């Protein structure tokens, strides 16, 4: 179930009235500057900047109506000029959004130091399970061991397995079942 997450950059010291922009970082890399630097280009008004442009930042981060792809593919995005730069909206959050976020504010004197990193831990279900057995053929009366493998353990990682024989749940909770 994809959800939205809003990050807030609380500025300490200085005057927020003098704040010109906020830089947003994920795992130490700049992912967004708000408002968009293109908003200040001379000779362009906000109506012209509402047009589309291409970005290859590669993060699924949306503020207002602009969005970047988490897949690193180029997508067209709206310039974001009239937004609150102290808020970053992450829409339709998936496991790729897990990471450490920070921000820094800028004014006419320059950019301040980055905030402490804040961790965003996205929880998700384990991937598809696969079952295998230790022997190709088993004779009547012999034991057989089944192994349940899950390549994507999920977050948090899988700790229990559910075994069924037909429609009956079995008591075993580990990744191996011996019958």
PASEBA-1860 file (N, C-alpha, C; in nm, 3 decimals):
! residues 179
1> XXXXXXXX> 0.085/-0.117/0.000/0.000/0.000/0.000/0.090/0.124/0.000 ~ 0.093/0.195/-0.110/0.179/0.313/-0.120/0.114/0.432/-0.048 ~ 0.195/0.501/0.029/0.147/0.615/0.106/0.231/0.737/0.073 ~ 0.189/0.853/0.124/0.265/0.977/0.109/0.334/1.010/0.240 ~ 0.451/1.073/0.230/0.526/1.116/0.347/0.567/1.261/0.322 ~ 0.546/1.348/0.421/0.590/1.487/0.409/0.706/1.508/0.506 ~ 0.817/1.557/0.453/0.933/1.591/0.534/0.931/1.741/0.560 ~ 0.968/1.781/0.680/0.971/1.922/0.717/1.113/1.961/0.751
9> XXXXXXXX> 1.157/2.074/0.701/1.289/2.127/0.731/1.270/2.243/0.827 ~ 1.302/2.221/0.953/1.290/2.327/1.053/1.422/2.401/1.060 ~ 1.419/2.529/1.028/1.540/2.610/1.026/1.569/2.664/1.165 ~ 1.694/2.654/1.207/1.736/2.699/1.339/1.829/2.818/1.318 ~ 1.798/2.930/1.379/1.879/3.050/1.361/1.843/3.118/1.230 ~ 1.890/3.238/1.214/1.856/3.314/1.093/1.710/3.353/1.096 ~ 1.664/3.410/0.987/1.525/3.453/0.978/1.459/3.381/0.862 ~ 1.349/3.312/0.890/1.279/3.242/0.783/1.221/3.341/0.682
17> XXXXXXXX> 1.203/3.468/0.723/1.154/3.568/0.629/1.259/3.595/0.520 ~ 1.385/3.571/0.554/1.494/3.593/0.459/1.529/3.467/0.382 ~ 1.464/3.356/0.411/1.492/3.229/0.346/1.462/3.239/0.197 ~ 1.559/3.203/0.114/1.540/3.207/-0.030/1.513/3.069/-0.089 ~ 1.580/2.966/-0.035/1.559/2.831/-0.087/1.601/2.728/0.016 ~ 1.556/2.605/-0.006/1.595/2.491/0.076/1.644/2.382/-0.017 ~ 1.760/2.326/0.016/1.815/2.213/-0.058/1.783/2.086/0.019 ~ 1.735/1.985/-0.052/1.697/1.857/0.007/1.794/1.750/-0.040
25> XXXXXXXX> 1.837/1.665/0.055/1.936/1.562/0.026/1.884/1.425/0.067 ~ 1.920/1.323/-0.011/1.892/1.184/0.025/2.024/1.111/0.020 ~ 2.061/1.049/0.131/2.190/0.979/0.144/2.307/1.068/0.103 ~ 2.297/1.197/0.139/2.405/1.292/0.114/2.408/1.353/-0.025 ~ 2.317/1.312/-0.113/2.314/1.364/-0.251/2.197/1.459/-0.268 ~ 2.222/1.572/-0.334/2.116/1.669/-0.360/2.010/1.607/-0.449 ~ 1.885/1.611/-0.402/1.776/1.557/-0.483/1.678/1.665/-0.528 ~ 1.676/1.777/-0.456/1.580/1.882/-0.494/1.618/2.013/-0.427
33> XXXXXXXX> 1.601/2.122/-0.500/1.613/2.254/-0.443/1.481/2.324/-0.464 ~ 1.428/2.383/-0.357/1.299/2.451/-0.366/1.314/2.596/-0.321 ~ 1.252/2.691/-0.391/1.189/2.669/-0.521/1.295/2.633/-0.626 ~ 1.248/2.581/-0.739/1.339/2.543/-0.846/1.428/2.660/-0.884 ~ 1.557/2.636/-0.903/1.648/2.744/-0.942/1.604/2.815/-1.071 ~ 1.535/2.745/-1.160/1.490/2.806/-1.284/1.387/2.915/-1.262 ~ 1.326/2.919/-1.145/1.224/3.021/-1.116/1.284/3.160/-1.112 ~ 1.415/3.171/-1.088/1.479/3.301/-1.076/1.543/3.349/-1.206
41> XXXXXXXX> 1.535/3.267/-1.311/1.597/3.309/-1.437/1.533/3.439/-1.485 ~ 1.617/3.530/-1.527/1.566/3.660/-1.572/1.488/3.644/-1.701 ~ 1.387/3.726/-1.712/1.308/3.728/-1.835/1.202/3.619/-1.839 ~ 1.187/3.541/-1.733/1.086/3.437/-1.734/0.988/3.465/-1.622 ~ 0.861/3.458/-1.656/0.762/3.475/-1.550/0.707/3.338/-1.512 ~ 0.626/3.335/-1.409/0.578/3.208/-1.357/0.494/3.131/-1.457 ~ 0.420/3.200/-1.545/0.341/3.129/-1.645/0.432/3.055/-1.741 ~ 0.542/3.117/-1.783/0.635/3.049/-1.872/0.697/2.929/-1.801
49> XXXXXXXX> 0.727/2.943/-1.671/0.792/2.837/-1.596/0.698/2.722/-1.565 ~ 0.569/2.740/-1.586/0.475/2.631/-1.563/0.487/2.524/-1.671 ~ 0.564/2.551/-1.776/0.587/2.453/-1.881/0.668/2.336/-1.829 ~ 0.685/2.235/-1.913/0.754/2.115/-1.870/0.902/2.123/-1.902 ~ 0.982/2.054/-1.821/1.124/2.040/-1.850/1.164/1.896/-1.814 ~ 1.281/1.854/-1.856/1.326/1.718/-1.831/1.431/1.717/-1.722 ~ 1.420/1.621/-1.632/1.515/1.607/-1.523/1.558/1.462/-1.512 ~ 1.682/1.439/-1.473/1.729/1.302/-1.455/1.780/1.279/-1.313
57> XXXXXXXX> 1.721/1.349/-1.216/1.763/1.334/-1.077/1.745/1.189/-1.031 ~ 1.636/1.125/-1.072/1.618/0.984/-1.044/1.556/0.951/-0.910 ~ 1.478/1.037/-0.852/1.410/1.008/-0.727/1.262/1.039/-0.741 ~ 1.175/0.953/-0.688/1.031/0.973/-0.696/0.984/1.069/-0.590 ~ 1.022/1.190/-0.606/0.992/1.290/-0.505/0.906/1.397/-0.567 ~ 0.798/1.427/-0.503/0.706/1.525/-0.559/0.683/1.636/-0.459 ~ 0.685/1.757/-0.509/0.644/1.872/-0.429/0.548/1.947/-0.517 ~ 0.433/1.978/-0.466/0.333/2.043/-0.551/0.292/1.949/-0.663
65> XXXXXXXX> 0.313/1.989/-0.787/0.269/1.906/-0.899/0.384/1.849/-0.979 ~ 0.508/1.862/-0.934/0.621/1.806/-1.008/0.664/1.674/-0.949 ~ 0.711/1.580/-1.033/0.750/1.450/-0.980/0.874/1.399/-1.052 ~ 0.960/1.332/-0.978/1.076/1.265/-1.034/1.058/1.116/-1.023 ~ 1.121/1.040/-1.111/1.110/0.896/-1.111/1.215/0.833/-1.021 ~ 1.177/0.733/-0.941/1.273/0.660/-0.859/1.360/0.571/-0.946 ~ 1.322/0.544/-1.066/1.394/0.451/-1.151/1.511/0.515/-1.221 ~ 1.533/0.642/-1.202/1.645/0.708/-1.264/1.619/0.742/-1.409
73> XXXXXXXX> 1.498/0.723/-1.455/1.464/0.755/-1.592/1.428/0.902/-1.602 ~ 1.447/0.958/-1.719/1.410/1.098/-1.735/1.259/1.109/-1.745 ~ 1.205/1.206/-1.678/1.063/1.234/-1.684/1.043/1.383/-1.698 ~ 0.929/1.420/-1.752/0.900/1.561/-1.761/0.839/1.606/-1.630 ~ 0.876/1.726/-1.587/0.836/1.776/-1.456/0.801/1.923/-1.466 ~ 0.704/1.965/-1.386/0.670/2.108/-1.379/0.769/2.178/-1.287 ~ 0.804/2.302/-1.323/0.884/2.383/-1.233/0.800/2.413/-1.110 ~ 0.865/2.419/-0.995/0.795/2.448/-0.871/0.845/2.580/-0.817
81> XXXXXXXX> 0.765/2.685/-0.839/0.807/2.820/-0.801/0.734/2.868/-0.676 ~ 0.606/2.851/-0.669/0.526/2.905/-0.560/0.494/2.793/-0.460 ~ 0.598/2.744/-0.390/0.581/2.635/-0.294/0.649/2.672/-0.163 ~ 0.613/2.604/-0.057/0.681/2.619/0.071/0.808/2.533/0.064 ~ 0.925/2.594/0.056/1.047/2.515/0.039/1.084/2.433/0.161 ~ 1.019/2.459/0.277/1.053/2.385/0.398/0.977/2.252/0.407 ~ 0.897/2.220/0.305/0.824/2.093/0.302/0.856/2.019/0.173 ~ 0.880/1.889/0.187/0.905/1.802/0.072/0.807/1.686/0.081
89> XXXXXXXX> 0.722/1.673/-0.019/0.620/1.568/-0.022/0.672/1.451/-0.103 ~ 0.680/1.335/-0.040/0.717/1.211/-0.108/0.587/1.138/-0.135 ~ 0.552/1.122/-0.261/0.425/1.060/-0.295/0.444/0.916/-0.341 ~ 0.346/0.833/-0.308/0.344/0.692/-0.346/0.476/0.626/-0.306 ~ 0.509/0.637/-0.178/0.636/0.590/-0.125/0.649/0.438/-0.141 ~ 0.763/0.396/-0.194/0.797/0.254/-0.208/0.929/0.228/-0.137 ~ 0.975/0.104/-0.138/1.097/0.067/-0.067/1.218/0.147/-0.113 ~ 1.218/0.198/-0.235/1.331/0.276/-0.286/1.348/0.409/-0.212
97> XXXXXXXX> 1.246/0.450/-0.138/1.255/0.575/-0.062/1.327/0.557/0.071 ~ 1.358/0.434/0.109/1.433/0.413/0.234/1.568/0.481/0.222 ~ 1.603/0.559/0.322/1.732/0.628/0.318/1.739/0.734/0.426 ~ 1.843/0.816/0.415/1.869/0.921/0.513/1.850/1.057/0.445 ~ 1.759/1.136/0.498/1.724/1.266/0.441/1.778/1.379/0.528 ~ 1.818/1.488/0.462/1.860/1.609/0.532/1.825/1.728/0.445 ~ 1.839/1.849/0.502/1.807/1.971/0.429/1.898/2.083/0.476 ~ 1.906/2.187/0.395/1.979/2.308/0.436/1.910/2.428/0.372
105> XXXXXXXX> 1.913/2.540/0.444/1.849/2.662/0.395/1.952/2.759/0.339 ~ 1.905/2.841/0.245/1.990/2.943/0.184/1.921/3.078/0.190 ~ 2.002/3.183/0.206/1.953/3.319/0.194/2.057/3.399/0.116 ~ 2.044/3.530/0.116/2.135/3.612/0.035/2.280/3.600/0.082 ~ 2.304/3.551/0.204/2.439/3.534/0.257/2.501/3.401/0.216 ~ 2.422/3.308/0.167/2.474/3.177/0.127/2.394/3.063/0.187 ~ 2.448/2.942/0.173/2.379/2.823/0.223/2.430/2.787/0.361 ~ 2.337/2.758/0.450/2.372/2.717/0.586/2.411/2.570/0.588
113> XXXXXXXX> 2.456/2.522/0.704/2.494/2.381/0.715/2.373/2.290/0.702 ~ 2.398/2.170/0.656/2.290/2.071/0.640/2.243/2.025/0.778 ~ 2.118/1.988/0.785/2.061/1.933/0.908/2.121/1.796/0.936 ~ 2.095/1.746/1.055/2.130/1.608/1.083/2.043/1.521/0.994 ~ 2.096/1.405/0.954/2.019/1.315/0.868/1.909/1.248/0.950 ~ 1.793/1.234/0.885/1.681/1.163/0.944/1.654/1.040/0.860 ~ 1.641/0.927/0.925/1.622/0.801/0.854/1.475/0.780/0.822 ~ 1.449/0.733/0.700/1.314/0.694/0.658/1.321/0.545/0.625
121> XXXXXXXX> 1.255/0.465/0.706/1.259/0.319/0.692/1.124/0.273/0.640 ~ 1.121/0.223/0.517/0.996/0.180/0.454/0.976/0.031/0.481 ~ 0.863/-0.004/0.539/0.829/-0.144/0.566/0.754/-0.202/0.447 ~ 0.786/-0.328/0.412/0.716/-0.393/0.301/0.715/-0.544/0.320 ~ 0.621/-0.609/0.256/0.601/-0.753/0.267/0.714/-0.830/0.200 ~ 0.735/-0.955/0.243/0.833/-1.040/0.173/0.787/-1.069/0.029 ~ 0.883/-1.106/-0.053/0.852/-1.142/-0.192/0.793/-1.283/-0.201 ~ 0.784/-1.332/-0.323/0.725/-1.463/-0.351/0.811/-1.574/-0.292
129> XXXXXXXX> 0.745/-1.672/-0.231/0.813/-1.788/-0.174/0.823/-1.899/-0.279 ~ 0.932/-1.976/-0.270/0.951/-2.092/-0.358/0.977/-2.212/-0.269 ~ 0.922/-2.327/-0.307/0.939/-2.448/-0.228/1.020/-2.549/-0.307 ~ 1.109/-2.621/-0.235/1.188/-2.728/-0.296/1.199/-2.841/-0.196 ~ 1.241/-2.961/-0.244/1.259/-3.074/-0.153/1.398/-3.131/-0.172 ~ 1.445/-3.203/-0.068/1.583/-3.251/-0.070/1.605/-3.373/-0.158 ~ 1.503/-3.448/-0.186/1.514/-3.570/-0.268/1.420/-3.561/-0.388 ~ 1.463/-3.620/-0.501/1.376/-3.622/-0.619/1.258/-3.716/-0.600
137> XXXXXXXX> 1.284/-3.833/-0.537/1.175/-3.928/-0.513/1.187/-3.982/-0.372 ~ 1.074/-4.014/-0.312/1.068/-4.062/-0.175/0.981/-4.187/-0.173 ~ 1.027/-4.290/-0.102/0.948/-4.412/-0.088/0.852/-4.399/0.029 ~ 0.743/-4.475/0.022/0.643/-4.474/0.128/0.710/-4.507/0.261 ~ 0.680/-4.426/0.365/0.736/-4.448/0.497/0.864/-4.370/0.523 ~ 0.928/-4.316/0.420/1.049/-4.238/0.439/1.012/-4.093/0.469 ~ 1.107/-4.021/0.524/1.083/-3.880/0.550/1.129/-3.797/0.430 ~ 1.068/-3.682/0.417/1.105/-3.587/0.314/1.114/-3.449/0.378
145> XXXXXXXX> 1.212/-3.370/0.335/1.229/-3.236/0.388/1.204/-3.135/0.277 ~ 1.118/-3.040/0.307/1.088/-2.930/0.214/1.159/-2.805/0.263 ~ 1.202/-2.723/0.170/1.268/-2.596/0.201/1.189/-2.483/0.137 ~ 1.156/-2.382/0.216/1.087/-2.263/0.165/1.190/-2.152/0.152 ~ 1.209/-2.102/0.031/1.307/-1.996/0.005/1.233/-1.869/-0.035 ~ 1.274/-1.758/0.026/1.218/-1.628/-0.008/1.336/-1.536/-0.037 ~ 1.354/-1.502/-0.167/1.467/-1.419/-0.205/1.458/-1.280/-0.144 ~ 1.341/-1.215/-0.155/1.321/-1.082/-0.097/1.258/-1.102/0.041
153> XXXXXXXX> 1.337/-1.088/0.147/1.292/-1.116/0.283/1.196/-1.011/0.339 ~ 1.177/-0.899/0.269/1.088/-0.794/0.318/1.157/-0.708/0.422 ~ 1.085/-0.609/0.472/1.137/-0.523/0.576/1.025/-0.497/0.676 ~ 1.032/-0.545/0.800/1.145/-0.620/0.855/1.156/-0.758/0.791 ~ 1.276/-0.819/0.805/1.300/-0.949/0.742/1.207/-1.056/0.798 ~ 1.176/-1.152/0.711/1.090/-1.265/0.747/1.149/-1.342/0.865 ~ 1.066/-1.370/0.964/1.110/-1.449/1.079/1.031/-1.577/1.094 ~ 0.914/-1.585/1.031/0.830/-1.704/1.040/0.779/-1.742/0.902
161> XXXXXXXX> 0.758/-1.871/0.885/0.703/-1.924/0.761/0.573/-1.996/0.794 ~ 0.478/-1.992/0.703/0.349/-2.057/0.723/0.343/-2.176/0.628 ~ 0.327/-2.295/0.686/0.318/-2.417/0.607/0.175/-2.469/0.610 ~ 0.126/-2.512/0.493/-0.006/-2.573/0.483/0.006/-2.706/0.410 ~ -0.072/-2.803/0.453/-0.085/-2.932/0.383/-0.231/-2.939/0.341 ~ -0.254/-2.915/0.213/-0.391/-2.896/0.167/-0.442/-2.765/0.223 ~ -0.550/-2.771/0.298/-0.606/-2.651/0.361/-0.575/-2.644/0.510 ~ -0.493/-2.739/0.560/-0.463/-2.746/0.702/-0.331/-2.676/0.731
169> XXXXXXXX> -0.330/-2.584/0.827/-0.207/-2.517/0.869/-0.126/-2.611/0.957 ~ 0.004/-2.618/0.933/0.094/-2.701/1.011/0.163/-2.618/1.118 ~ 0.217/-2.683/1.220/0.277/-2.614/1.334/0.415/-2.557/1.304 ~ 0.484/-2.605/1.205/0.621/-2.560/1.175/0.624/-2.414/1.133 ~ 0.721/-2.337/1.186/0.732/-2.195/1.152/0.870/-2.160/1.093 ~ 0.960/-2.259/1.082/1.092/-2.232/1.023/1.083/-2.248/0.871 ~ 1.194/-2.230/0.802/1.192/-2.239/0.655/1.207/-2.383/0.607 ~ 1.218/-2.481/0.698/1.223/-2.622/0.658/1.110/-2.699/0.724
177> XXX> 1.057/-2.796/0.651/0.948/-2.880/0.700/0.985/-3.023/0.669 ~ 0.987/-3.109/0.770/1.018/-3.251/0.752/0.891/-3.331/0.783 ~ 0.854/-3.413/0.686/0.735/-3.499/0.702/0.778/-3.645/0.693
END
